[in-house]
Every structure is written in structure tokens, then in C-alpha cells.
Amino acid sequence: MKVTPDIIRHEFIGTKGKITKSRHADYVGINGEVVNETKNTFAILHAGKTKSVIKNSAVFQFKFSDGTAVEIDGKLLVGRPEDRLKKSVKRLW
């Protein structure tokens, strides 16, 4: 998979996710499969329990099925999944 700014339009349910940075110390280190997504949260299956993580307060690392790993600031992911498809992203590089 080619990593472009359009990565925020990707479907994240079913991918492996990990929280690398967060304002909430308890979030850092949570990892597992993303099982649900709402406007403001990701539900991650971690150690047999579902943990809800607020998107706006964390930096996520996702690993896709083809082995591609990306790190995305959760602030870019805030919004309903279906509305993110309509969002346009300015290239920063």
C-alpha cells in the first residue's frame, strides 16, 4: 500500500492498532484489533477486553493487512467514518 495523505480515508475496523502517544497515560501501550469506530472513539480489543480510546487525545499506529505501518494523529481521524471519505486533505510535503 502506498502511504499518502488519503490514508485517513481508509477503513480502520479490522486493522491492528496501537496507541504510541497520548495525553492520557493509561492509553499508551493499548494495542489490538480495532473492532468499532464512532465519531470520537476507536474501540480496540486489548487483552480480551474492549477499550474505548478517544481519537482526539492520542497518536495511533496502524498496521494494515499488507504489512504497511503508519502513524496518524487522532485529530485527523475525528469524525464519522462515512464523513471522512468526503474530507479533502492538503499535502504537507
C-alpha positions as CSV (number, residue, x, y, z in Angstrom):
1,M,0.0,0.0,0.0
2,K,1.3,3.4,-0.9
3,V,1.1,5.8,2.0
4,T,-0.4,9.2,1.0
5,P,-2.4,11.9,2.8
6,D,-5.5,9.9,1.7
7,I,-4.7,7.3,4.3
8,I,-7.2,9.0,6.7
9,R,-10.0,7.9,4.3
10,H,-9.1,4.2,4.8
11,E,-11.3,1.8,6.8
12,F,-9.7,1.1,10.1
13,I,-12.1,-1.5,11.5
14,G,-10.2,-4.8,11.4
15,T,-6.7,-3.4,11.4
16,K,-4.2,-3.7,14.1
17,G,-3.8,-0.5,16.1
18,K,-1.5,0.7,18.9
19,I,-1.5,3.9,20.9
20,T,2.0,5.4,20.8
21,K,1.4,8.8,22.4
22,S,-1.5,10.2,24.4
23,R,-2.4,12.9,26.9
24,H,-3.9,10.2,29.0
25,A,-1.1,8.0,30.4
26,D,-3.4,5.0,30.6
27,Y,-4.0,4.9,26.8
28,V,-0.3,4.5,25.9
29,G,0.5,0.9,25.1
30,I,-3.0,-0.2,24.3
31,N,-2.8,-2.4,21.2
32,G,-5.0,-4.9,19.3
33,E,-7.6,-5.1,16.6
34,V,-9.9,-2.1,16.0
35,V,-13.4,-3.6,16.4
36,N,-15.6,-0.5,16.2
37,E,-15.3,3.2,15.4
38,T,-17.6,6.1,16.3
39,K,-17.3,9.8,15.6
40,N,-14.9,10.4,18.5
41,T,-13.6,7.0,19.6
42,F,-12.0,3.7,18.5
43,A,-12.9,0.5,20.3
44,I,-9.8,-1.7,20.4
45,L,-9.8,-5.3,21.5
46,H,-6.9,-5.4,24.1
47,A,-6.1,-8.4,26.2
48,G,-9.6,-9.9,25.8
49,K,-11.4,-6.6,26.7
50,T,-12.7,-3.8,24.5
51,K,-11.1,-0.5,25.3
52,S,-12.5,2.8,24.0
53,V,-9.9,5.3,23.1
54,I,-10.7,9.0,22.4
55,K,-9.3,9.8,18.9
56,N,-8.6,13.5,19.7
57,S,-6.2,12.7,22.5
58,A,-3.9,10.0,21.0
59,V,-1.5,9.2,18.2
60,F,-2.2,5.8,16.6
61,Q,0.0,3.4,14.8
62,F,-1.9,1.1,12.4
63,K,-0.7,-2.0,10.7
64,F,-2.6,-3.0,7.6
65,S,-3.0,-6.5,6.2
66,D,-0.3,-5.9,3.6
67,G,2.3,-5.1,6.3
68,T,2.2,-1.4,5.9
69,A,2.5,0.5,9.2
70,V,1.5,4.2,9.6
71,E,1.4,6.6,12.5
72,I,-1.5,9.0,12.4
73,D,-2.5,11.8,14.8
74,G,-6.0,11.1,16.1
75,K,-7.0,14.7,15.5
76,L,-7.1,13.9,11.8
77,L,-9.4,11.0,12.3
78,V,-12.1,12.8,14.3
79,G,-15.5,12.5,12.6
80,R,-17.8,9.8,11.4
81,P,-16.1,7.2,9.2
82,E,-18.5,7.9,6.3
83,D,-17.8,11.6,6.5
84,R,-14.0,11.1,6.4
85,L,-14.5,9.9,2.8
86,K,-15.7,13.3,1.8
87,K,-12.8,15.1,3.6
88,S,-10.1,16.6,1.5
89,V,-6.5,16.7,2.8
90,K,-3.9,19.2,1.9
91,R,-0.5,17.8,1.2
92,L,2.1,19.0,3.7
93,W,5.1,17.9,1.6
